[in-house]
Amino acid sequence: MGELSGGNMTSITIHSNNLSNIAIGELNAKWSARGDRILRYYIDVRHKKLNLHKEVSAPEIFILQSKMDALMASWDEKYEQFTKKQNVLSGHAAAEDLTADAIAKLDSIGRILAHTLKVDDRVDWESLKDKSKYDFPKSFDRQKPTTTAETKPTYTEPKIGFFDLIFGRKSKIIAEAEAAFHTATRSWEEREREREVKHTKAVATWEKIQKAFWDDHLAKKAAFEEEQAASHAEVERLKSEVAQGSEDAVIEHASLVLEASNYHELFEKSYLVQYHRDNRLIKIAYDLPSMDVLPSIKAVKFVKATGELKESYITEREKKANFESASYQICLRTIHELFEADESGNIDSILFNGFVSFVDPAKGIEQRSCLLSVLIDKATFSAIDLSRVDPKACFKSLKGVSAASLASLAAIPPVMEMDTEDRRFIEAREVGSGIDGGTNLASISWEDFEHLVRELFEREFASRGGEVKITQASSDGGVDAVAFDPDPITGGKIVIQAKRYTRTVGVSAVRDLYGTVMNEGASRGILVTTADYGPDAYSFANGKPLTLMNGANLLHMMQRHGQKAKIDLKEARELLHASGTEKS
């Protein structure tokens, strides 16, 4: 078990039996425009042995914790199977076990829909609350200092011999013995005083450490319970907002339902949820498992001659049949789960668009196609007995659209598209015509700078049929523009942020962009500034779907599109300082 802290935000606990194999990024957060609340937490997790990766995000820490717990449990189970396969030692017995496991996995494909019919898909709000107790220590593990007193000297009568009496030495011998006794006693008394002083100090130190120990745990317990209470309150808040039909809450509720759906490791779930409160419509873009992801081993044999375990596979025809069966079942199962979990009556209809990613064998490039699409209302769907239907026939009866054979991977136009519109979008304003070689971009208004950036990227994406829209002005580094690039390889939703800065852009701005990309479900993020970025900013962006454009890159982009301007940061700082509008 490990704990991951997000600075002064909060922390989550990583529960895994294989922590040494788990690589966990920082717990980050996307803050609101005013910086007074966190909009979304996110964390990057990798399994080094299984080569798995997932970006986990949630608007509340308790939801993030729940998602992380589910992910870790899933990966632990996968790793257990992985190590079982790696450490096979028992020949035929191992082959028989693996064959039985392979058959069970193949059989599970046919039970995808049946499984959910035995499950209550409603969200158990109480299970989202952490009800664990603080692990308060039973005792202080440092022993109290002890001491042992030195034995006090005792006087021993000296022996007086016959000749000592004759020659009168008795008195002298007695006097010497008494003097030695008194000297030893004084020395003992001094040592005892020193010992007592040292012991008193040691006990005082121990008591101080002990008090600090208990005080620290009392403070931690209080903080734990306070955070726990706050987490419980967040659960209740989300529950209340779901009951009221809040769009964001309904989306998070749907995510909780779909995350809880157990496919027994058949594939890694990935989906996008959108909600329209006006017509109570949920839209789902679901990534279906490809044929290569679904189980295909039908038997394992032990080869005595080589000591190897040899796998045999189902036919291509069987692979295609399993893929088609799984796809239709996942569609019906997802719709069923969302309708069943909708206790507040927020959903009247559900749009399910099923996508699959694959490598085009003719071109060798990765593509993503919509293979099936259906829009169904609750009343019609509720009248179906899913325990007795043929999934494909049921899908077709619901007026679902799909290719004759899903295995052909032929793309179909969905019944309804997912949203590319955003209520934050505003009408674009042209500013490029008023900019020439003498215009200092670092000193124009931030609104004009955002519109200029939109114009440039609109020209950039125009050749590919792309679209760029600007959002409501905020001057806070939020989403300034969103591009929709239709290119099947590099395209998708792209978040663009424009920062008319006169000083170096720090890593916090890049972190904010990454958080926005995750929160928006975008494929890429682009940060454009009139200045430059610090080393930590470039370091953070490395390996992430982020592009950092500095002032020189911006001027080059403008020249490529036939426009000229200049960037003079010193001049801009003086002008902005004089007007009292200088930004960092």
ABEGO torsion letter per residue (X at the ends): XBBBBBEAAEBBBBBBABAAABBBBBBBBBBBAAGABBABBBBBBBBAAAGBBBBBBBABAAAAAAAAAAAAAAAAAAAAAAAAAAABAAEAAAAAAAAAAAAAAAAAAAAAAAAAAABBABBBAAAABBABBBBBBABBABBBBBBBBBBBBBBBBBBBBAAAAAAGAAAAAAAAAAAAAAAAAAAAAAAAAAAAAAAAAAAAAAAAAAAAAAAAAAAAAAAAAAAAAAAAAAAAAAAAAAAAGBAAAAAAAAAAAAAABBAGGABBBBBBBBBBAAAGBBBBBBBBBBAAABBABABBBBBAAAGBBBBBBBBAAAAAAAAAAAAAAAAAAAAAAAAAABAAGABABBBBBBBBBBBBAAAGBBBBBBABBBBBBAAAAAABBAAABBAAAAAAAAGBBBBABAAAGBBBBBABBBBABBAABBBBBBAAAABBAABBAAABBAAAAAAAAAAAAAAAAAAAGBBBBBBBBAGAGBBABBBBBABAAABEBBBBBBBBBABBBBAAAAAAAAAAAAAAGBABBBBBBABBBBAAAAAAABGBBBBBBBAAAAAAAAAAAGBBBBBBAAAAAAAAAAAGABBX
